[in-house]
Amino acid sequence: MDSAVRLEHDLIGDREVPADAYWGVHTLRALENFPITGIPIGTAPFLVEALASVKQAAAETNHDLGLLDDERHAAIVQACEDIRGGALRDQFVVDVIQGGAGTSTNMNANEVIANRALEILGHPKGSYAVVHPNEHVNLSQSTNDVYPTAVKIALIFATRSLLEAMEVLQASFARKAEEFHDVLKMGRTQLQDAVPMTLGQEFGAYAVMIAEDRSRLQEAVMMLHEINLGATAIGTQLNAPTGYVPTACAHLSRITGLPLVSAVDLIEATQDCGAFVHVSGVLKRVAVKVSKICNDLRLLSSGPRAGLNEINLPAVQAGSSIMPGKVNPVIPEVVNQVAFQIIGNDVTVSMAAEAGQLQLNAFEPVIGYSMAAGLARLREAMLVLAERCVDGITANAELLAREVADSIGLVTALNPYIGYAAATEVAKEALLTGRGVAELVLEKGLMDADRLAEVLRPEVLANLAPRESAQHG
């Protein structure tokens, strides 16, 4: 055998593995079988850390229950702690989408941890008689409890990261709401003039929308804290000793710092993907709403001469290779595209969850990948939206004031004082002649000047609340 390789064996036969690789023959076959996305699981740090956490909890539990000796236990735990600290990420090489319900991911982790443990003990890689990927690292476990538990932990941490980004975006909109508190403008329904409001109210609503979705996501992610570790193959706990389930859950909670709980029915928990479907649905809700906000920003900033031109988005790059001076709303556009992908991912998650059969769902790899990708990309999109767009928005206050003064929508505010019929006649005449509503009301003697001025004050028109922060928790 060439010195640059080592020989490993599995049920299919012998294969040469690179001598310096921490992964082994099972991982090698997965590399050959699943060249799907070109994205290795090592690029998903939350998942790698979660896998190492699960394996460490298993080793601690097996040691507590007398199944794993002190030396192997210490070496496996140290290997897991190294990986949790960021080591050997490049050794987690299998594709994020794979057949086998995550078996290749589990075996990749088993092999890397086993070979790192061998290295710690002073043995060459592949000396599996000393520390074996299956016999020792995977002791009392199955892919079917390890993989979904690790995916849930990874998604919890990814969700926390997104929630932090949402808080940044919420605060950005809240600051703009305060800045634009007194800037009067026309509100619109169905793209037609409606009634006056302030730009601060408009941006304050965006802050509240983000805040509400933060709350919904925080609630939803709690469903991921129920795990099936110790269920082994189908939930019957075969090959897991008495006491393993509660002990492993306790160790994993300590290691991750998460309030994890064991599922009441492990058979149900091993086949059910309902928690993933629920969280994915809430993630879709977040994406839909932030995309709607981005649509508004693009519309409000349209122009600058032939559009609404109510606000100005920061100019971050030239907008055209042929039209000099053109600047496009590229930041909202990229956020829209992230949202579209997340909405599509939710369909993938739904179909994959539905496709599970009998005691196991074989499609959790695409569920985990779709949700993790959506969480990560939406996090980045929200930070970019806050920092490279919302923070720099300015208002065209004079134009907004003129639009309010010229708008037919002012007659709605006068209904209680001049009546619907008279207001309708004023609106029709203003529209036909181009004259202002206030001018016509005074000319027709429908209200005196002082009373009209009082009714048309911005704080009355917009029912403006006293100045306060629009940021809500």
N, C-alpha and C positions, 0 to 999 in steps of 0.2 A: 504494500500500500504506500502510495506517495506520502511523504512526510507532511505535505500541506493539507492532507485530509485525514479524517478518522473514519472508521467503519462503524456504522450503527445498524441495528436490526429492528424491524417491526413485523407485524403479522404478514405483510406482503413480501418481505425479503430484506436483503442487505442493501445498504446504500452508503456511498461515500458522502461525508459532510465536511465542509471546511474546518480544518483543525482548530482555528481560532474562534469559531462561531460558538456562542453560548446556546443557540437553538440546536435542535437535533433532527432526527429523521422524520418525525411527524410534521414538524414545521416545513421541512424541505418538500414533502409531498403536497402540503397546502400551497406553497409557493408555485408549484407546478400546476396544481389543479385550479387555482383561483386567480388568474391574472386579469381581474375584472376592472377595478378602478385605478390601480396603480397607487392607491393610498394605503400605506401600512398602518396598523393599529398603533404603532409607536408615535404617530403624529397626533394621537388623541391622548394627551397627558393625563386627563382625568380618568380615562379608562385604564391606562397602565397602572396608575397609582391605586385605583380601586381593585384591580386584579391582585396586586401585591398585598393590599390590605386584607383581602379575603384569604389569600394563602397564608398570611401571617396569623390571622385569627384561627385558621384551621390547624396550623402547627401548634399554636399555643394550647388549643383545645385537646388535640391528640396527645400532647405532652401531659396536660393535666389529668387525662384519663388513662395514662400509662401505656399508650400505644406508640409513642415516639420517644426514643432515648435522649438523654441530655445533649449528647454531642451533635446528633443530627438536628435536634430541635434548635439549638443555638445557631447552627450554621444556616438553617433555612430562615430563621427569623432575621438574622443579620443580612442575608441576601435580599429578603423582602424589604427591609428598612433601607438598604442601599437603593433599590429600585424606586421606592416611595420618595427617596431624596433626589431622584432625577437620573440615577445611573442606568446605563444599559438600555436607554430608550431605543437606540438604533438596532437592538436585537429583537425587538417586537416587530416582526417583518410581514406577518400574514396580512392579506387584504382585508379591509374593513367589511367587505361583503363576501360571504362565503357560504357554501353549503355545510350541513352538519350541525345546525343549531348552535354554533359557536364552539364546537369541539376543537377546531384548529386554533382558535384564540386561547382556549384553556390549555391546550398542549404546548403552544408557544410559551405561555407563562410557566408551565410546569418545567419545561426543558431549560429555560433561561435561569430560573431559580435553582434548579438542581445543579446546573453547571457552575453557577456562581457559588453555591454552597460547597461544591467540591473544591473549587479554587480556594475558598476560605479555609478548608480543612487540609489543603496542601496536596490534593490529588489532581491528576490531569482531567480535562473535560472528557466526558463520555465514560467515566469510571462508575457506571451506574450500580454496580454491586454495593458501593458505599452509600451513595444517595441517588435514589431512582426517581425519575419524574412522576411515575404513576404510583409506585409502592410507598413513597414517602411524602413527596410534595402534594400529591393528589389524594392522600390517605383520607378515608371517610367522606369523600366528595364525589360528585359527578359534574360534568359540564352543565347539567340541567339545573343545578342549584348554584354553582359557582358563577356561571355566565350572567344569568338574569340579576343576581345579587350585585355583581360588579357593574353591570350596565345601570342599574338603579342608582347606585352610589355615584357613579360618574355623572349621571344626569342631574342629581341633586346639586353637586358642586357646580356644574355648568349653569344650572338655573340660578344659583346664588350669584354667579358672575353676571348673568344677564340682569338680574334685579338691581345690582349696583349700577349698571349702565342706565337702566330705566330711571333710577333716582337722579342721575346726572341730567338726563333729558328733561325730566319733570321740573327740576330746578331751573333749567335754562328757559323753559317756557314761562315759568312763574316770574322770573326776573323780567322778561319781556312784558308780561302782563302788568307788572308794576310800572315799568317804563312808559307803557302806552295807556296808562290808566285813564287819562283825560282826552285821548285822541278820538274824536267823534267820527263815525263812519256809517255807511248804510249796511245794514244786514241784508242778506239775500235768502230767499227760498226758491228752489227750482230755477236758480240762476237769474231770478227777477228781483227787482228792488222790493224789499219788504219794509222793515221799520228800522229806525236808527239804533245803533249800539256803539260801543267803543271798541277800538282795537285791543284794548286791555282785556275786555270781556272775552273777545275772540281767542286771544292767546291764553287767558286764564282757563277757558274750557279745555284747551289742549293739555294744560298741566293737570287738570282734574281727570281727563281721560287716561293719561299715563298712570296717574296715582291709582285709579280704580283697577287698572289692569295689573299693577304691581300687587295689589291685594288679592286679586283672583289667582294670580300665579303662585303667590305664597301659600294660598290655601290648597291649590291643586298639587303642589310638589310634596305635600305631606303624605299623599297616597303612596309615594315611592319609598317611604320609610318602612313599609311592610315587606319583609324578605322571606325567601324560602330556603335559606342556607341550612343544610342538614337534611333536606328532603331527598337527596341523592337522585336516583334515576327518574322516578315518577311521583315521588312524594311519600312513598312508604317507608323511607329512612333505611332501606336495605344497605347493609355494610357500614352504617353509622351507629356507634355504640350508644347505649342508654346515657342520657345526659348531654349528648353532643349538641343538640339543637339549642337549648338555652345558653349553654356555655359558649358556644361559637358566636351566638348573637351578642352576648355580653362582651366578649373580646373584641368583636368587630365594632361595636358601639364605642368602646374605649379607644380603639386605634383611630377611627375616623372622626370621633367627636360628634357623631350623629345619634339622635334618639331612635335607633332602629328597633323594630319589634318583629318577632317571628310570627308568620301567618298562623291563624288558628287552625286552618285546614291546609296542610302542605300539599295534598294531592290537587286541590283546587288551585292553589297558588302556583304550582309548577306548570300548569297549562294555561292559566288566565293572563291575558295581556291588557286587561281593562284599565289598569293604572296608566299604562303608556298611552292608551287611546285618549284618556281623559286629559292628561297633561299636554299631549299633542294638540288636542282641541283648544285648550286655553292658549297655547302658544300661537295657534292660528288666529285666535281672537286678537291677540296682541299685534300680530303682523297686519291683520286687516285694518285695525284702527290706526296704527302708525302710518300705514300706506294711505289711508284717507286723509290724514293730516298732511302728508307730503303732497297729495293732490291739491289740497287747499293752498299750500305755500306756492306751488307752481302757478296756480290760477291767479292768486292775489298778486303775484310778482310779474304776471304776463305783460308783455309790452317790449320796450318801455313806452312806445308812442301809440301802438295800436291795440293795447291790451288793457287790463284793469289798472296795472301800475300803482297799486295801493301801497305795496311794500317793496323794499329792495333787498334781495338776497345778496350776500357777499359774492363778489366776483372772484372765483378761485382758479379759473383757467379760460383760455380763449375758446369760443364756442363753435367755431367753424373753420374749415380749411379753405372756404371760398368766399364767405361773407365777412368782410373786415368789421371789427367792432362788435360782433355778435357775442353775447355771453348767455350761456344756457344754465338752467337750474339743475346742474349735474348731481349735486348732493341728494336732493329729494329723489331724483331719478334712480340713483343707485339703491336707495333705501326701498323704493317701490319694487325693484327687481329682487331684492332679498326677500321681501314680503311675498312676492309671487311664488318664489321657490319654496318658502315655508308652507304656503297654502297647498302646493302640490305635494310636499312631503307628508302633510297630514293625510292626504288620500293614500299615500304609500303605507303609512302606519296603520290606517284603518283596514286596508286590504290585507296586509301582512298579519294583523291580529285576527281577522276573520278567517284566514286560511289555516290556522292551527287545527290539528286533528287529534282527537282522542286525548292522550295524557301529556302531550308536549306541543309547543309551537316551535317549528323548525326555522321560523323566519325572523327571530329576534335580532340577528345581525343587521338586517336592513332597517328594522325599527330603531335600534340603538344608533346606527349611523345617521339616519334621517333626522332624528331628534337632536342628536349632539351637533350635527352640522347646522341645523336651524338655530339652536341656542347660541352657538359661537358666532355665526354670521350676523344674527340680529343684535347681539351685544356690540359687535364692531360697528354695525350700521347706526345704532342709536348714539354711540359716542361720536361718530363722524357727524351725524346730523346735528347734535348739540354743539360741538366744538367748531365745525367748519361751516355751519349754516345758521342755526337759530341764534347763537350768541352774537352774530354780526348783523342781524336783520335791522333795518331802519324803516321808518314810516314816512310816507309822503303826506304829511298832515294837512298841508294847504289844499292839495287836490281832494283829500277826503272831506274836508270841510265844505268845499264847493259842491261836491257831489251830494252832500246832505242838503245843502241849501237849495239845490236845483231839483231834488228828487220829488217825484209825485208821492213817494211813500210817506212824506210828512203828513198827508191828509189823515192817515190812520190815527196819528196822535191827536188830531183835532176832532175826531168823531164824537167824543163825549161833550164837546162844547158847541159844535155847529150842526150835529146830526149827520147820519149816514148819507141822506139824499143830497144835502148841500155839499158835503165833502166829496161826493161822487161828481157833482157838477164842477166843482173847483178842479178836481183831478183831470177831468176831460178837457176843460179849457186850458189848463196848464200844459197838458200834453200837446194840444193842437197849436197853441200859440208860442210855446217855449217860455212863457212867463213863469215866475216863481209862485209857489203855493202861498207863501206869506203875503206877497204883493196882492194877489187876487183876493185873499180873505179880507185884507184891510180895505181894498177898493170896494168890495161888496158890502162892507159894514157888518160882516159876520162876527167880528171880535174887535175890541179896542186894542190899540197898539201895546199898552202895558200888559194886558192880559195875554196877548199873543206872545210877547217877548218872554213872559214867565213860563208859558207852556212849552216854548221852544228852547228853553235852556237845556244844555247837554245833559245835566244830571237828571232832569225830568224826562227828557226824551229816551234816555238809555236806562232809566231807573237805576242810576249809578249808585252802587254801594259806597260807603266811605272807604278811603284809600287804605288798603291792607294787602298783605302778601297773598298772592293767588296760589301759593304752594300748599298742597294738602298731603297728608300722610296716608 
